[in-house]
Amino acid sequence: MAGHGPAPKPAARRARRNADPTPIRSLQLVRKPAPELPDDIDWHPRTRDWWAMWTESELAKDFTATDWSFLLDTALMHHAMWSKGQWTLAAEVRLRVAKFGATPEDRARLRITFADADEKDDKRKQRANGADSRKRYGGTSAVASS
């Protein structure tokens, strides 16, 4: 006897085919180094630190010219928050930096992970050698029951 229930619909008649309606368009990545903050503004120290954090971030290694332009506009908002107390801009700054993966939650949503393969390889080798079990059970011995 075959399976239970009606036979499945033909593939062409199924409502959900999980096909991407628009194909992915691949472009050549043209990385751009981080620009300096413009000299015509007396930047707030917090904004200078914030900008330095972004320029040194691993996330920024693949930024393009448009990414840096967008982030520079965001830096102006960040500066206005800290120097002029325009805290109404905080929500917009948060939304803008979320697009770049600023927090662990943002990176999870963007499906970004940091590669820590070396550290995991070391742990795997230790487990293969029994180092973890010897550390946990090193002073114990088997006891026979009668």
C-alpha positions as CSV (number, residue, x, y, z in Angstrom):
1,M,0.0,0.0,0.0
2,A,1.3,3.5,-0.9
3,G,1.5,6.5,1.3
4,H,-1.6,8.0,3.0
5,G,-3.6,10.9,1.6
6,P,-4.0,12.3,-1.8
7,A,-1.2,12.4,-4.4
8,P,0.9,15.6,-4.5
9,K,0.1,18.2,-7.1
10,P,2.3,18.4,-10.2
11,A,5.3,20.7,-9.6
12,A,4.0,23.2,-12.2
13,R,0.7,23.6,-10.3
14,R,2.1,24.2,-6.9
15,A,1.6,27.6,-5.4
16,R,4.9,27.8,-3.7
17,R,8.0,26.8,-5.6
18,N,10.5,28.7,-3.5
19,A,12.0,30.2,-6.6
20,D,13.6,33.7,-6.4
21,P,11.4,35.9,-8.5
22,T,14.3,38.2,-9.4
23,P,17.7,36.7,-10.1
24,I,20.7,38.0,-8.2
25,R,22.8,40.6,-10.0
26,S,26.5,40.2,-9.3
27,L,28.8,43.2,-9.5
28,Q,32.5,43.6,-9.1
29,L,33.4,44.7,-5.6
30,V,35.4,48.0,-5.7
31,R,36.6,48.5,-2.2
32,K,37.4,52.0,-1.0
33,P,39.5,53.0,2.0
34,A,37.9,55.0,4.7
35,P,38.0,58.7,4.0
36,E,39.0,61.2,6.7
37,L,36.3,63.3,8.4
38,P,36.1,66.6,6.6
39,D,38.2,69.4,8.2
40,D,35.5,72.1,7.8
41,I,33.6,70.8,10.8
42,D,34.9,70.8,14.4
43,W,33.8,67.2,15.1
44,H,32.7,66.2,18.6
45,P,35.3,63.9,20.2
46,R,32.7,61.1,20.5
47,T,32.0,61.3,16.7
48,R,35.8,61.2,16.0
49,D,36.0,58.0,18.2
50,W,32.9,56.6,16.5
51,W,34.4,57.2,13.0
52,A,37.7,55.7,14.0
53,M,35.8,52.6,15.3
54,W,34.1,52.2,11.9
55,T,37.3,52.8,9.9
56,E,39.1,50.1,11.9
57,S,36.2,47.6,11.8
58,E,36.5,44.3,10.0
59,L,33.0,45.0,8.6
60,A,34.4,48.1,6.8
61,K,37.0,46.2,4.8
62,D,34.4,45.6,2.0
63,F,32.9,49.1,2.0
64,T,32.4,50.9,-1.3
65,A,32.4,54.6,-2.0
66,T,28.6,54.7,-1.5
67,D,28.9,53.0,1.8
68,W,31.4,55.5,3.1
69,S,29.2,58.4,1.8
70,F,26.2,57.0,3.6
71,L,28.3,56.6,6.8
72,L,29.6,60.1,6.5
73,D,26.1,61.5,6.4
74,T,25.4,59.4,9.5
75,A,28.5,60.9,11.2
76,L,27.0,64.3,10.7
77,M,23.9,63.1,12.6
78,H,26.0,61.6,15.2
79,H,27.9,64.9,15.6
80,A,24.6,66.8,15.9
81,M,23.5,64.4,18.6
82,W,26.6,64.9,20.7
83,S,27.5,68.5,20.1
84,K,24.0,70.1,19.8
85,G,22.0,67.6,21.9
86,Q,19.7,66.7,19.0
87,W,18.8,63.4,20.5
88,T,15.8,63.0,18.1
89,L,18.4,61.9,15.5
90,A,19.4,58.8,17.7
91,A,16.7,56.6,16.1
92,E,17.9,57.5,12.6
93,V,21.5,56.9,13.5
94,R,20.6,53.5,15.0
95,L,18.7,52.5,11.9
96,R,21.5,53.6,9.6
97,V,24.3,51.8,11.5
98,A,22.1,48.7,11.7
99,K,22.4,48.4,7.9
100,F,26.1,47.9,8.4
101,G,25.9,45.3,11.2
102,A,26.7,47.5,14.2
103,T,25.3,45.1,16.9
104,P,25.2,41.3,17.3
105,E,21.5,41.4,16.5
106,D,22.1,43.4,13.3
107,R,24.8,41.0,12.2
108,A,22.5,38.0,12.9
109,R,19.8,39.6,10.8
110,L,22.3,40.3,8.0
111,R,23.7,36.8,8.3
112,I,27.2,38.0,9.2
113,T,29.4,35.9,11.4
114,F,33.0,36.5,12.4
115,A,35.3,33.6,11.4
116,D,36.9,32.1,14.5
117,A,38.0,28.9,12.8
118,D,41.5,28.9,14.4
119,E,40.1,29.0,17.9
120,K,37.5,26.2,17.1
121,D,40.2,24.1,15.4
122,D,42.3,24.3,18.6
123,K,39.4,23.2,20.7
124,R,38.6,20.4,18.3
125,K,42.2,19.1,18.5
126,Q,42.1,19.2,22.3
127,R,38.9,17.1,22.3
128,A,40.4,14.6,19.8
129,N,43.4,14.2,22.1
130,G,41.2,13.7,25.1
131,A,42.5,16.8,26.8
132,D,39.1,18.0,27.9
133,S,38.0,14.7,29.4
134,R,41.3,14.3,31.2
135,K,40.9,17.8,32.7
136,R,37.3,17.0,33.8
137,Y,37.9,13.5,35.0
138,G,41.6,13.4,35.7
139,G,41.4,12.7,39.4
140,T,38.6,10.2,39.3
141,S,38.7,6.4,38.8
142,A,36.2,3.8,37.9
143,V,34.4,2.1,40.8
144,A,33.2,-1.5,40.4
145,S,29.8,-2.4,41.9
146,S,29.1,-5.7,43.5
